[in-house]
Amino acid sequence: MTWFPTLDWFKEYATAINSNDDFREAASGWGDGFNGNFLFHVKDVPIEEHTVNELPDELLLLRRMPDEVWEDVPDGIERQLLEQEGDKPVHEVFDHIGEETRAELPDWLRNVLEEAEELFASYPKYNDVPGMLSDDLREVLPEHLESLLRQLEEYVDDEGNVYAFLQMENGSCTGVGVSDTPDEYDAGYVLRGDYDAWEEFVRNDDDIIATVMRGDLQPRGDMTFLLENTDAFVEMGATVNDVETEYLFSEERRTPPEEMRRSQRALRTE
């Protein structure tokens, strides 16, 4: 599973396009004598409305931390932690281990486990998390979580825009990129819509033409060419269903407001 709308997802989408024989046949000659590159503009990515606590626990497990974390930890303590706490999220470990075990840990690791606990207890919004992480905590985060946070920091602008670039040539996707600005890429076509519209399109087996006609996603470029190559455009849209997708900002993942309020009240009284 890959998370929409991350760079990893668009790479998987490119792989799916290149595995689609129907698209390759319908798009033969695509980009020959014209700019056939696509820019997918995802607007209003709700990074201010969702918290990092919404990530599944399996992405945050202690045993997913980088191997180098354990280099300065006594072998016996490492084995004990991984056996007893390895299947707990990193931010729950500090509260579960005893004082004796904590004392055996290097100071920096003990500190970052406590920092992780405090971070998640505050239910931080995605847009706030990068500024709340110490360098040490960044280094021990499970790779998948660190990658997600880094991409949100680098690829989502202050207004919640993400731009994904697909270099299209003769029925194949030959390059993929994601940026927080459209100026980085030379695209002949732009397909834009807000995050909810994109999620709805990717999640459901909907026809790209119908989605455009409803105005959910808006294309920009030579519409005459797209109409003349409807089969290729439809196949390109349908291929999103070939990517196993998780939705980073799905409404069903949203942290209940009352849960956040309880946690924040508890922090204030400590």
N, C-alpha and C positions, 0 to 999 in steps of 0.2 A: 504494500500500500504506500502511496506517496501523497503528500499534502498539497492541496490546491490552495493558493496559487504560488507555489515555490518553483525555483529553478529546476529542482529534481522532477517536479510534475511535468514541466514543459519539455524536459529531456525525454521523459517517458512517452509523452505525446508525440514527439518527433520520431521516436523509435516505432511507435504504432503506425504513424503515417508511412514510414518507409517499409513497413511490413504489409501494407494494404495494396494488394495487386489491383483492385478496382480503381483506387485513387491514381496509382501510377499510370494505368492505361488511360483514364479520363483526363489526366493532367499532362499527358505527353506533349512536349513543346512549351509547357508553362515556363514563363520567364525568358523565352527566346525572342529577343528584340524589345523587351519591355521589363519593367521592374515588377516582378511577381512576388516580392517579399511581403510578409504580413507582420503587422504590429498589433498585438492584442492589448488593449488598454482596459485594465480593470480599475474602475473608479470606486471611491468611497469604501476602501477596505477597512472594516470596523475594528482597527487595532485599539481604539480608545474604549471599546465596549466589551471586550473580552479579556479574561485573565489567564495567566499562564497555568493556573490550577486546572484549567479545562483539558489539558493534555492527558491522554491515557497514562495510567501509572506505569504500564509496561515500558514506556519510553524513558522513564526516569529512574529505573532500577539501579541500585548500588552496583550490581555486577556489570552494568553497562559503562561504568566509568572507564576512562582510558587506562591502559595497563601501567603507564608510567606513574600513575597515582600511588601505586603500591611499592615503588622502589625503595622508599625509606621506612616502610612499615615492617616490623618484625614478622617473619613468616607465620608464626603461630597466631598472631593477632589478625593477619590478613585472612588466614583460613577460617578463623572463628567468625570474623565479620561476614565473610561471603557465605559461610554455611548458615549462620543464624539470621543475617540481615540482608543477604544478597538479593532477595526478591521483594525488598521494600523500596519504595521511592527514596531517592537520596535525601529529600527534605524530612523524612520521617525517622531516619536512622539515629540522629543525635539523641532523640528523646527515648529511644529503645535501649541504647547501650548503657552499661553501668559506669560509675565513676572510675572503677579500676581499669576498665577497657579504655575509657577516654584518656586516662593518664598514660597509657602505653602508646598512644598515637602521637605522631609528630605534631608540634604546636599548630603548624599551618593547616594540617588536615582536620584537626579538632575544631579549629576556628571556622573553616569553610563549611563543615557539616552543621555547625551551629548557625552560621550565616544563612545556609540554605533553608533551615527550619524557619528562621525569622522572616526570610524573604517570602516563602509560600504562605506563612501565617498572615501576611498583610494583603493577600489576594491582589498582587500587582497587575495592572493592565499591561498588555503586550508592549505598548509604546513607552511605558515607564521602565520596563525591566532592564534594558541595556545600561541605563544610567545608574542602576542600583547594584550592579554586579562588580565585585572586586576582581582584580586580575586573577587571584588564586582560585576564586569560585569558577570563573570562566574555564580555567584549565581542567577542572575536575568534572564539569558537567558531562553527562552522557553525550556522545558525539551528535546524535540526532537532535537533541534539544539545543546544543550549542549552535548547530547549523541553522536551525529554525530561527533562533534569536538573532543570529548574525545576518541572515537574509532579511528579516524584518527591519533591522537597523539600516542595512545598505540599500535595499530595493524598494522600500515604501517611503514616499515623500510625506511632508507634513500634512498634506491634504488627503492622504490615503490613496494615492495613485501608484499603480504598478504597471510597468510596460514590459511585455514579453515579445521578443523578436524571433521570427521564424524565417530563415533564409530558404526560399523555395526555388528549385531549379529542375525543370524537366521531370516533374512527378516525384521529386524527392525533397526532403528537408535536409539541407546540407550544413545548417548552423543554427544554434539556439543561444539566446541571451536574455537576461532580465536586468532591468535598470529602473531607477526612480526618475528618469527623464527620457522623453522620446527623442531628444536631439542626438543620442548616441548611435542611432540606427537609421539606415536608409531603406524605408519601406514604401512600396507602391500602394499598399492597401492597409487601412486601419480598421479594426473591428473593436468597437468600444461599448461599454455598458458598466453599470455599477456591480459591485460584488454579488449582491443578491441575484441579479439577472444572470450573471455568469454561473453561479452555483446552480441555479435552477436549470440552466441549459446543460451543464456538464452532468448533473445528477440524473436528469431525465432523458429518455430516448426521444428527443424532440428534433424536428427537422430544422436545419439552420435557416432555410428560406422562410418558414413560418415564423421563426423567432425574429428574423429581421423585419418581416412584414408587420409584426405586432409592435415593433419599435423597441423591443427589449434589448437587442444589440443593434448598434448603428454602424453600418459600413461606410468607409470613405475611400474613394479611388475611382477608377474607371469602371462604372457600373455596367457599361455596355459589354465590356470583356467578361465580367462575372456572369452576366446573363447568357452570354454565348457559351460559357463553360460551366453551366449550372451543375452538371453531373459531378465535375471535379469539386466544386464548392460544397455540394451536398455531402460527398464522401469525406471531404476534409472535416466538415462539421460532425458527421456521424462517428468519426474515428475517436472522438473524445470518450465514447463509451467503451473503448478497448483499453482504457487506462484504469487500473484499480486505484480508486481515489478515496482519500479521507479529506474532510473539509475543515480547515483550520478554524474558520470563524462561523461554523454552522450554528444556527439559532438553538438547535437542540443541545449544544454544548455549553451554552451561556450559563455562567455561574448565577444561581438565584440571588437576587439582591439581599434577601434576608440573611443568607449565609454569609455574605460579605460583611453585612452590618454587625452580625454577632461576633465575627472574628475581629473586626476593627474595634468594637467595644471592649473585647477581652484584652487586646493589646494596650488600649489606653489605661486599663485598670491595673496592668502589671507594674 
